[in-house]
Amino acid sequence: MSQSRSGGGKQGFASMDQEKQRSIASKGGQSVPAEKRSFAQDPSLAAEAGRKGGQAVKAADRSFSRDRGLAAKAGRKGGQATHGKAGRDTAEPTQDA
């Protein structure tokens, strides 16, 4: 029999205080050599990683390459999640008169 969780309380990583979370998270970044930590430091490294990721997916499963609308929608959603929704209209863009 499986146990269900209810009550919505924080568990695991989310239940730790912020300093403990930061300490654990920083260890992940420290385990990577400095020259490979950021794609911003080496655009060719980012391009290589993107190519490898793309090659790992079968052409038939690359939905963004077949559906530009889907790709655009995902990009907007990611931008809103990253930069917040304050002052942004989530409807289709309009032209200024």
C-alpha positions as CSV (number, residue, x, y, z in Angstrom):
1,M,0.0,0.0,0.0
2,S,1.4,3.4,-0.9
3,Q,1.3,6.4,1.4
4,S,-0.1,9.7,0.1
5,R,1.2,13.0,1.2
6,S,-1.2,15.8,2.0
7,G,-1.0,19.1,3.8
8,G,1.4,20.7,1.3
9,G,4.2,21.0,3.9
10,K,7.8,21.5,2.6
11,Q,9.9,18.4,2.5
12,G,13.5,17.6,1.6
13,F,15.6,20.3,0.1
14,A,12.7,22.8,0.3
15,S,12.4,22.3,4.1
16,M,16.0,23.4,4.7
17,D,16.9,26.9,5.7
18,Q,18.2,29.1,2.9
19,E,21.8,29.1,4.0
20,K,21.9,25.3,4.0
21,Q,20.4,25.2,0.5
22,R,23.0,27.7,-0.7
23,S,25.8,25.7,0.8
24,I,24.7,22.4,-0.9
25,A,23.9,24.1,-4.2
26,S,27.4,25.8,-4.4
27,K,29.1,22.5,-4.1
28,G,27.6,21.4,-7.4
29,G,29.2,24.4,-9.2
30,Q,32.5,23.9,-7.4
31,S,32.8,20.3,-8.7
32,V,33.0,21.6,-12.3
33,P,36.3,23.0,-13.6
34,A,36.2,26.8,-13.9
35,E,36.7,26.8,-17.7
36,K,33.5,24.7,-18.1
37,R,31.3,26.4,-15.5
38,S,29.6,28.9,-17.8
39,F,28.5,28.7,-21.4
40,A,28.7,32.5,-21.3
41,Q,32.4,32.2,-21.0
42,D,32.7,29.9,-24.0
43,P,30.0,30.2,-26.7
44,S,31.6,27.3,-28.7
45,L,31.1,25.0,-25.6
46,A,27.5,26.0,-25.5
47,A,27.1,25.3,-29.2
48,E,28.7,21.9,-28.9
49,A,26.4,21.0,-26.0
50,G,23.4,22.1,-28.0
51,R,24.4,20.0,-31.0
52,K,25.0,16.9,-28.8
53,G,21.5,17.4,-27.2
54,G,19.9,17.8,-30.6
55,Q,21.6,14.7,-32.0
56,A,20.4,12.7,-29.0
57,V,16.8,13.2,-30.1
58,K,15.4,11.4,-33.2
59,A,14.4,13.8,-36.0
60,A,10.8,12.7,-35.8
61,D,10.7,13.7,-32.1
62,R,12.1,17.2,-32.6
63,S,8.8,19.0,-32.4
64,F,10.2,22.5,-32.2
65,S,11.9,22.1,-35.6
66,R,8.6,21.1,-37.1
67,D,6.3,23.5,-35.2
68,R,7.6,27.1,-34.9
69,G,4.5,28.2,-33.1
70,L,5.1,25.6,-30.4
71,A,8.7,26.7,-30.1
72,A,7.6,30.4,-29.8
73,K,5.1,29.5,-27.1
74,A,7.6,27.6,-25.1
75,G,10.1,30.5,-25.4
76,R,7.5,33.0,-24.1
77,K,6.6,30.7,-21.3
78,G,10.3,30.3,-20.3
79,G,10.9,34.1,-20.5
80,Q,7.9,34.8,-18.3
81,A,9.1,32.2,-15.7
82,T,12.6,33.6,-15.7
83,H,11.8,37.3,-15.8
84,G,8.4,37.4,-14.1
85,K,5.0,38.5,-15.5
86,A,4.8,42.0,-14.1
87,G,3.7,44.4,-16.7
88,R,3.4,41.8,-19.4
89,D,0.4,40.8,-21.4
90,T,0.3,37.0,-22.0
91,A,-2.1,37.4,-24.9
92,E,-0.9,37.5,-28.5
93,P,1.3,40.5,-29.3
94,T,-0.4,43.5,-30.8
95,Q,0.9,46.1,-33.3
96,D,1.3,49.7,-32.2
97,A,-0.7,52.2,-34.3
